[in-house]
Amino acid sequence: MGKKKKKVTKEQLDELKGLRKHLSQQLSVDNKLNTLIQVSQVLRTINMTSTFASNISTEFTGLEVFGERYNNFPKITSVIDDAIDYYDEQLKSF
């Protein structure tokens, strides 16, 4: 039996979109970290080894270490936006 390619569900994609909408530069560091934990969990559920999950993990560490001095917030939103676009296309193609 061949290994079936893991596919994103509409629920996972909707959850990711909701988290992305909630995530803003104005949130406190703690709120950003909590939201990123949720984003990371969704991305890892979709695909544990994806570049998206890895990149979010890296940025999470940066935010955790540098806190208010962390200045790479656009990278976080860009990774999430790219993941949403990618998985949205994947969902449409099935």
N, C-alpha and C positions, 0 to 999 in steps of 0.2 A: 504494500500500500504506500503510495506517495505521500509525502508530507504536505498537508494543506497550508497554503499561504495564509497567514493571519490577516484578518480584515478588520478594519475599524468599524464600529457600530455607530448608528446615528446618535444614540444616547451618549457615547463617549465623545463624539465630535461636538454635540450640543453642550456637554459639560465643559469641554475645553474652551468653547466660544464664550460661555458664561463666565468662566474664570478669567479669560482674557479681557472681557468687558469690565470686570471688577478691578483689574490690576491697573493702577495709575501711579504716576510719579508722586502724587500727593499723599499716598498712603504712608503710614508709619513703616519703619523698617520691619517691625514685628508682623504687621499685616501683610507686607510684601512677602516675607519669609513664609508665613502660613499659606498664602495663596500659591507660592511656588512649590511648596510641599504637595499641595493638591494637584497642581499642574503636572508635577513630576510623577505622581502616582498614576494619573490618567495616561501620560505618555508611556510609562513603563508597562502599564496594563495592555496598551495597544501593541507595543513592540519594545521589549526590554533592552534590546541592543541598538535601538535607533540613534542616529546622530542627534535628533531633537532631545531625547531623554538625556543623553550625555552632555550636550551643551547647556541644558537647564541646570543640571547637577553642578557643572563648573561655575555657572553664574550665581547659583545659590550659595556656593562656598564663598565667592567673592563678596556677595552682599552680607553674608554672615560675618565675615572677617572684618570688612571695612565699614559696615553699618552706614551711617549718614554720609560718610566720605566716598562711598561706592558711586562711581560716576558712569557706569556702563549700562544703565537702565534701558536705553534704546536697544541694546543687544538682546536683552531678555524678551522684550516685546516683539522684536524681529524674529527670534527663534519660534516663539509661540505663533505668530502670524504665519510664518512659513509652514509650520506643522499643520495649522488649520487649513491652509491652501492645499497642501499636499494630500492630507487625509480627506478633504472635501472632494478633490478630484478622484481619489481612490474609491470613495463611496459611490460617486456618480458612474464610475466605469464598471461596477458590478451589477 
